[in-house]
């Protein structure tokens, strides 16, 4: 049994290292999900801005209004389509080199 002295300490360090790796992975996933939600909010807000402008609630050009709102949210407007008073936009951003693209639609109910 003399050869097993200190093995509990090594086991404790291994468990601690494993828990640290798991904690870092969970934090990374949480940050990535928050970044995606930021792009979702940008797309939603941009589509609403474009639809409101198309409806005449706000003056201006619908896609320009969408671009301003999307950029204010830290994303980039990559596509904008306005058909009547229905606006469909795509906002893009990246997190850790991974591209995130989200589309949103706004307008009167179908």
N, C-alpha and C positions, 0 to 999 in steps of 0.2 A: 504494500500500500504506500510505501515511501515514494514510489515513482509517480504517484498521482497527486502529490502535493502541488498546489498552485493551479491545478486544472480548472478550478471553479472561477478563478480570476480571469483566465483566458476565455472561458465560456461567457462570463459577464461582459467582457469587452466585445465579444462577437455579437452578442444580443444588442448591446448599445449601438454598435456600428450599423447593424441591420435596421434598428429603429430609426436611426438618423437618416439612412438612405430612404426609407419609406416616408419619413416626414418631409424630406426635401422633394420627393416626387409628388406628394400631395400638395405642397405649396406651389410647385411648378404648374400642376394641372389647374389649381385654383386661379393662378395668375393668367393662364391661357384662356380659361373660361371667362374671366373678367374682361380680357381684351376682346374676345368675341362678342360679348354683350355690349361693349362700347360701339362696335361696328354695327350691331343690330339696332341700337338706339340711333346711330347716325343715319342709317338707311330709313328707318321709320320716320324720323324727323324730317329728313330730306324729301321723302315722298309726300308727307303732309304739306310741307312748304310749297312744293311744286303744284300740288292739287289746289291749295288755297290761292295761289297766284293764277292758276288756270281758271278758277272760278271767279276771279276778279276781286277777291277779298283783300289781296295785297297787290300793289302795282308792281310791274316788272315782267321779266321773262321767267317762265316756270323753271327751266333747267338751270338758269343762273341762280335763282333763289335756292334751288336744291343744292347746288354746288357750294354756296356760301354756308348753308346750314351743316352740310356733311363735313366740310373742312373745319368748321367750328368745333365739331366733335372729334377731330383728330383723324379723320379718314379722308379718302379721295373719292370723288364721284367718277365712276368709270363708264356708266351708261345711264341715259335718261331718255325715256319715251313718254310723250304726253299725247293721249288720244282723247280728244274732247276735254273732259274734266277729270279723266283718270290718268294718274301719273304712276309710272313704274320706273324705279331707279335701282342701280346697283352701286353699293359703296364697297370700297376695298381698303384694307390696311394689312400690316404684317406684324407678326409676333415671333421673335427669335428666328427670323428668316422664313417663317411659314406664312404664306399668303392666306388672308381671310377675305372672303367675298360674300356679301349678303344682299339679297334683293328684297325690295318692299314695294307694295302697291297701296295707293291711297286714292280715294274718290268716293262718290256716292255708292250706296249699297247696290248690289246687282239685282 
